[in-house]
Amino acid sequence: ARQAGATATDSIAGVVDRAPVVFTSLPSPSVFTEVALGEGGVKDGKAVRIMVDLSTVGSRATRHAAAALLAKGIDLVDAPVSGGAAGARQATLAVMVAGRPEAVEQVRDLLEIFGKLFMVGPEPGQAQLLKLLNNMLSSTAFAITSEAFVAGVKGGLDPQVMMAAINAGSGRSGASQDKFMKQVLPGTFDFGFPIASVCKDIGLAIQECEALGVPMWVGNTARQLWNLAGKQDGMERDMTELVRSIEHWAGPGSGIGP
């Protein structure tokens, strides 16, 4: 970053006292809230007028921070991204954007550097809901595809033929077409998203849905599966290693490699 012209600082204040627009990408609701509203955080910045948040932290934390920041004359643009490490490298991320139209327009050109924008609505928090629904669908699709894959291998199916047929048929998904072909079948298990983050996101998604009065039978089952895999085999493992957990649970003859 320094080679590209960035200036490093050792505090949040060192950024928000100098930059009118700041971008954040943070790991949890608590860290996000501390950065936005804590002592010496964004709310106390002398120069900042727009905070663009790329995190996945849920609508409740985002709405709370947006209201507190707006009282200080600072807009929060809610802009979580989806597409993984590959999408970030290739600038093909899906960027879900919510916030006051005047603030969004000021940072539109910057956001378009990341990928394609989807204008969700005028209220911070709306993009968080969409991002969490997206992540819940993604992680649930990977979980059920993993179970089907392990069952097929244990039943004697050729993994390559099985996935080619699934991807040509009605069972295909982003999990089968992308993660299985690029990380599972080659055995690299390096999608770049840890199981801990899956558990965090699907937990937040279910909280959002249940708060809306939507029963989450399938979502809760998927959350239990991910949490068990993380607790038993390690939360910091790549999410694609869920396949290995299911192979272990399925017993001898269910794996395709070491």
N, C-alpha and C positions, 0 to 999 in steps of 0.2 A: 504494500500500500504506500509506503514511504517513497519507493521508487517511482510511483505514479503521481507523486506530488502531495500525498497526504501528510498532515502534521499530527504527531502523536501527543496525547495529553494523559496525565495520570489521574484525572478525576472527571466526573460527569460535568461539574461546574466549568471545567476547562473547555468543554464543548459548547454547552448551552449559553455561556456568557459571550461566545464569539460567533456562533452560527445561527442564522435565522431559521434554518430548516435542519432538523436532526432526524436521522433514521435509527430505529432500534430493532433488534431481533433477539428476544430474550427467552429463557428456557421454561419459565413457569409464571403463573399469575402473581405469586408473592414477589418474585424478583422484578417483574414488570411494574407492579405497584410501587415498590421501593424506588426504582429508577425514576418513575414518573412523578411520584408525590412525596418521596422521602426527603429528609433534610439535605439540601444541596443538590436536589434532583432537578428534573426538567421544569417543574413549577416555579423554581426559584431563578431560572435563567434570565439574564439581563438582555440577551439578544434574541433568543428563540421565540418564534411566533407560530411554527408548525412542527409538531412531532408526528412523524410517519412511522407507524409501528407495523413491522412485518411478522410479529410473533403469532403463535397460536395459544391464546391464554383465556378464551371464553368471553362471552358478551358481558357478563356481570362485572368483571374486573375492568373491561374496556369502557363500559358506560360510566362506571364510577370515576375512573381517571379522566375521561373526556369532560365530565361535568366540572370536576375540580380544576382542570387545566383551563377550561373556557372562562371560568371565573377570574383567572389571571391573565386573560387575553391571549391564550394559547390554544390553537386548534389541534385536535387529535385526528389524524387521518388513519383509519383502521384499514390495513392493507396486508392481510396474511397471504402467503404464497404457497403454491403447490406445484410439484414437479420434480422434487428430489435434487440431489447433487448434480445429476446430469443436466436437468433443466436449468439450474443456476449457471453451470459452465457455458451452456449453449444459448443463454438468454431466451429461453422458451418457457419460462414459468407462467402459470396461470396466477394472475394477481387480482384478488378479490378486494374491491375498494368500497369503503363507506365513509362518509363524512360530509361536512358542510360543502356544498358545491363550490363556493368561492375558494375554500382551502384546497380542495381536490384539484381544481383547475391550476392552481399555482405549482403543484408538484406533479402534474400529469406527465410532463416530458421526462422527469426523473424516473417515475415508475415504469414508463414504457421501455426503459433500458432493460428491465428485468424480464419482460415478456409481454403477453397479451393481457389487457385490462378488462375486467368485468365489473361494471358499475352496479353495485348492489343496492345502494340507497343512501339517503342523506344523514343517517344516524350511525355514529360509531357503535360497533357491536353487531350490526347486521352482517358485516363481512365475516365476523368471527363465527356466527351461527352457520353460515354457508361453508366455511372452511372446515369446521368440525364435522358437519354432515358428510362432506367429501372424504375426510380422513376415516370416519367410521365405515363408510362404504368400502374404502380401499383396504382397510385392515380386516374387515369381515370377509371380503372376497378372497384375500390371501389365505385366511384361516381355513375356509371351506375348500379352497383349491388344494391346500396342503393335505387335508384329510383325504380328499379324492385321489390325489397323486400317490400318497403312501399306500392307500388301499389297492390302487392299480398295480403298483410295483410288487406288492406282496402277493397279488393275485396272478403274477407272471406276465404282466403287460410290459412291452418295451417302452421305456420312458420317453424316448424321442417320438415314437409313433403315437403314443398316447397323447402327448401334448400337441403334436401336429393336428391330430384329429379333433381335439377339444378346441383348438384355435381356429379350426375351419367350421366348427359347429356352433350350436346355441349355448354351449357352456363356457364360451370364451369370456374373458374379462381382462382388465388391465393387469391383474396379477398373473394370469396365464400367458398373456401375450408379451409382457415386459419382464417382470421379476423372475418368472420361472425360466424363460428363455435366456436371460442375460446373467442371472446370478445362481439359480438353483441347478439347472442342468449342467452348466460348466463347473459347478462346485466351488465358485468363488465366494458366495454369500457376502457380497460387499455392496449392497444397495446404498448404504450410507445413512441409515436411519435406525437408531437403537430401539430395542423392545421397550425400554423405559419410556421413550417418547410416544410409542404406540399406546401404552397403558395410560399415560397422562391424557392423550388426546381423546381416546375412546371413553375414558371416564368423564371428561368434560362434556363430550357430546351427549352422553346419556343423561347427565345432569340437566343440560339444556332441554332435551326432548321431554324428560319427565316433568320439568317445570312448566312445559307447554301442555301437559296432560296427555302426552302420547305414550302408550304402553310400549316398553322396549324389551320384548321377550327375546328376540334374536340378538339385539345389541348387547343385552346383559350377558347372554351366553358367550358371545364372542369376547366380551371383556373378561369374563372368568377364565377363558382359555388362555388369553394373552397373559393375564396376571399369574396364572399357575406356571406357564412356561418361563416367565421371567424370574419368579421366585425359586423355581427348581434349578434352572440351568444358567441364570445370569441375566440381569436386566440390561447390561451394556452390550450384549451380543447384537449383531445385526438382525433386523426383523425377519430377514429371509431364513435365518437359522431356526425359525419356528418349525420348519420341515424336519429338522433333526430331532427336535423334541417329540414330535408326533411319531417319527420312526422309532424312537426309543420306547415310547409308550406302546407301540404296536408290536414290539418284540422282534425276534429273529426273522430274517427274510424280507424285511420291509425297507431296507436302505439300498441306496444306489452307489454308495461310496464310503470312504472312511469317516 
